[in-house]
Amino acid sequence: MVKTRKDKIRNERIRGHLGVALIEQKIRDRHLSWFGHVQRIPNTTLVKKCIDWQVSRGCKRSNRPLKTWMKSVREDILELKYMRVCEKTTLLRELKSM
């Protein structure tokens, strides 16, 4: 049976059927993977020195601080911890209801 756009199947359902992760999750995984590599290299390398470097050129919204790569990694780590806590509490609820 062929599916068309007229069937109006949601993206989440298609991703679940194909087993494809969200783009946001892929980016988060790459951030954390690269962060692990950066943490293991010596402090004298250029990459290690540029971790908290802020880009001074380019556009930004008014009254909003520039976002560094390290800030985005911190946000990813916090979100990952939050997701794990949510998964654990959901699992505990399911086990209690059995």
Secondary structure, 3 states (H helix, E strand, C coil): CCCCHHHCCCHHHHHHHHCCCCHHHHHHHHHHHHHHHHHHCCCCCHHHHCCCCCCCCCCCCCCCCCCCHHHHHHHHHHHHHHHHHHHHHHHHHHHHHC
